[in-house]
Amino acid sequence: MMYPEQLLIPMREELTRLGVQELRTAADVDASLVGQPGTALVVVNSVCGCAARNARPAVAMALSHAVKPDVATTVFAGQDVEATQRARSLFVGYRPSSPSIALMKDGDVVFMLERHQIEGRSAQEIAADLTRAFDAYCSSAAQPA
């Protein structure tokens, strides 16, 4: 079900005001994530309560960490359908999940939080998972875990 865009503006801005780049088409996803070296955070945003209460606040906390991905991006599940499908096609081995948060390195998923790992957990716990992943994969001295 598509929600009125006016309703989504605050949900989108909760991430974009942090510098997270919205990917609204499959071409946007390809340009930002496919064949790009380095690290990329990909947030599959959603209108659900666990996105509002847990995922988006966790991303905000994690992006204030000293070590961050080279780029931070987001697609909006159920709204930007083509972009979301394309992003999910890059998450090899993971089922579609909203919200979810992937960390990619050189085009491959190296860390993933699926909905079942977001629901029922605090934003602080999720942010701690993300910052550990950032420390492991985003710094130039990072070694694969």
Secondary structure, DSSP 8 states (H G I E B T S, - for coil): ----HHHHHHHHHHHHTTT-EE--SHHHHHHHHTT--SEEEEEEE-SSHHIIIIIHHHHHHHTTSSS--SEEEEEETTTSHHHHHHHHHTSTT----SSEEEEEETTEEEEEE-HHHHTTS-HHHHHHHHHHHHHHHTSTT----
